[in-house]
């Protein structure tokens, strides 16, 4: 499959994306947890470029292969904290909206709110939204795995 778009994004688009990343970083959520969120949403959406880039970045940030390999089956493993599980459940609920599921139920939201401040929940929610945004762009333009941006 050949990529559809070759060349750089517009400077205005890159600036907007950088501002969103700064807002996420200002939320006070550990970067490794945000990587798990990004990875899980990208797995659900089948976005190979984001899975590749996220695994690469997470490993550089100190994440283990064991945990990265098991994000796809996080419910069945002992490798994640309750905080991480709440973030992953929120990620799945917010990402799988096209599947006809209930979306982010009060139960899912309340479990996340038990572990995170409002500012942190905002950052996690924005990370989920940005991941889904990038996943859809990558599918549309047929971006290939193997890049770390």
N, C-alpha and C positions, 0 to 999 in steps of 0.2 A: 504494500500500500504506500503510495507516494504522498508526501505532505502536500497540502493544497496552498499553503501560504509560505512564501519564502521572503525573508527580510525582517527587519526590525519593526516593532510596534511604534506607533507615534509617540513622540516625547510627552504629550499631554496625557495619554493613556498610562504611560509608565509612571508619571508623576502621581496620578490618581491612585494607582496600585501601591506605590511606595507610601502614600499617606495612610491607606488602609492598613498596610503592614505595621506602620508606626502605631496606629490606634490599637491594633491587636497586642503589640508588644507592651504598650502602656497599661494593659489590663492586669498585669501582674501574675500571669499564668506561666508556669514553668514551660520553657520552650520544648522540652522533651514530651510533655503531655500534649501540647499543641501538635507536635509531630505525629503522635499516635492518632489524634483526631483527624488530621489531614490524611494519614495513611488509610484509616478505616473508611472514610468517605470515598477516597479514590479507589479502594478495593471494590466497594459496592458499585461504583459507577464504571468499573472496568477501565480506568484511566491509567494505562501503562506508563506514560511519561511522568505523571505525578507520583505513582508508586515508586518508580525508579529514583526520582529526585528526592523523595521524602526518605526513603530508606538510606540513601547515601548521606543526606544531611543529618539524619538522626544518629547514624553511626559515628559521624564526626563529632556530634554533641555528646557522645558517650553512651548511647542506647545500645543494648546488647542484641546480638543476632537472635538469641532465644526469644526475647520479647517481641522483636519485630516479626519473626516467623509466626508468632501465635496471635497477633492482633486479629487476624481473620477468625479465630476461634476463641476470643477472649473470655467468653462465658464459661468455657470448659477447661480453663487453665488456672493454675494458682499464681501466675506471674504478674498480676495487676492488682493495684490497691483499690480500695473501695472508691476513692476519689477518681481514679482513672476509669473504673467501671461505670461510674455515673456519667463521666464525660463521653465515654464510648457509647453508652445507651442513648444519650442525647444526640450524639452524632448520627447514629443509625436511624432514630426516629425522625430527625429533621431531613435526612438524606433520602429516605425511602418513601417520600410522599407520593411518588408516582405509582407505587405498588398497591395503592388503595388501602394501606394500613391506617391506623388511627392518628398517625403523626405524633407530635410531641404531646403526650397526655399529661395531665396534672401529676400523675405518679412519677413519670420520667423527669419532669421539670422539678418537682419537689425533691427528688433524690439528688439531683444536681445542685439545687439550692442549699441542700444540707451541707455541701462540701465547698461551695464557692460563694464569694461575695457577689453583689450585683455587678460590680465592675468586671470581675473575672467571668461571670456568666455572659456579659456583653462581649468580651473578647473571644470566648469559646464560640458563641453564636456567630460572630463575625468570621471566625476561622472556618467554621462549617460552611457558611455562605460563600466565602471566598474560594474554598476548595471546590464546591459544587460549580461555581462560576468558571474556574480554571478547567475543571473536568469537562464541562460542556464546550468550552472553546477548543480544547485539545481534540475532542471528538469531531467537532465541526471542521477543523483545519487539518485533521489527520496528523497531528504532531506525533513524532516517533519517540519511543523510549530511548534512553541513553544520554540524555542531557541533564545537567544540573545547572539551573539558572543562577 
